Amino acid sequence: MRPLIAIPCDIRQIGAHPYHAVGDKYVRGVTDGAGGIPWLVPALGDGAWLDEVVDRVDGVMLTGSPSNIEPFHYHGTPSRAGTLHDPARDSTTLPLIRKLLQRGVPFLGICRGFQEINVAFGGTLYQHVQEEPGMRDHRESPDDPLEQQYAPAHRVAFTAEGLLARLTGLKEAQVNSLHQQGVRELAPGLSEEARADDGLIEAFSVSGAKQFAFAVQWHPEWRCTGNPVSQAIFGAFGEACRAHQSARRA
Ligand SMILES: N[C@@H](CCC(=O)NCCCC(=O)O)C(=O)O
């Protein structure tokens, strides 16, 4: 049996109606990268139903999204006019992350998901990384073809003897970059796993977690089977989900 891996949805407006949605590349990261069965979980907020989700799943993947976390969650200044938010997603994923840690469910965070884990643990974010002194512009050019948007954009150095270094056997990698927010203060309890040349934290794990609890600012789900670092990340996540599945059934 393949492990059941939950993917919390965004709310996307399509025509006149809001939809609960997850991008295809994330679904394929779960099927092709982690070897799991994806379960798209609607963004319905916290409640007893979320505890039941946590009880039933073998792992959770938190995706990227164009929307930004509402800054009051990290005591940030209000967003600029026109910023895209997704309060339904915030009110689902932030409590979910805390429940996952308590219940030992493996999780992988990507881009917005990486930022959510930091915020859920009490960290803060830069709202516009490119405006910080010495920081590069980490945004993609939205008019470029997808091939170019997801092409390697900059180097990240892996923390010596960290999880990424152990999983890949590498000291560094070139990664894609499609975000404008980023970790300002890393939350207590998180350990840095990779950093860009401008100093931005690009990956972390939860210190001392019993389960796989890891996140990256870049997008390993993009064509994950063609990239050795992405394969290592999804492979380890899938293995952790299978171990949790076995433990749940024992
Ligand atoms: N909005 C945040 C997070 C950026 C992010 O997750 N981008 C991915 C967009 C494409 C997708 O849906 O995968 C920021 O700007 O930092």
The ligand as an ORCA input file, in Angstrom:
! r2SCAN-3c Opt
* xyz 0 1
  N       4.007     34.177     -1.912
  C       5.209     33.777     -1.239
  C       5.511     32.323     -1.547
  C       5.981     32.131     -2.962
  C       5.607     30.787     -3.551
  O       5.245     29.854     -2.875
  N       5.654     30.749     -4.882
  C       5.176     29.627     -5.647
  C       4.256     30.136     -6.717
  C       3.905     29.115     -7.734
  C       3.199     27.928     -7.156
  O       1.987     28.002     -6.870
  O       3.858     26.914     -6.976
  C       6.381     34.655     -1.659
  O       6.251     35.428     -2.588
  O       7.442     34.539     -1.038
*
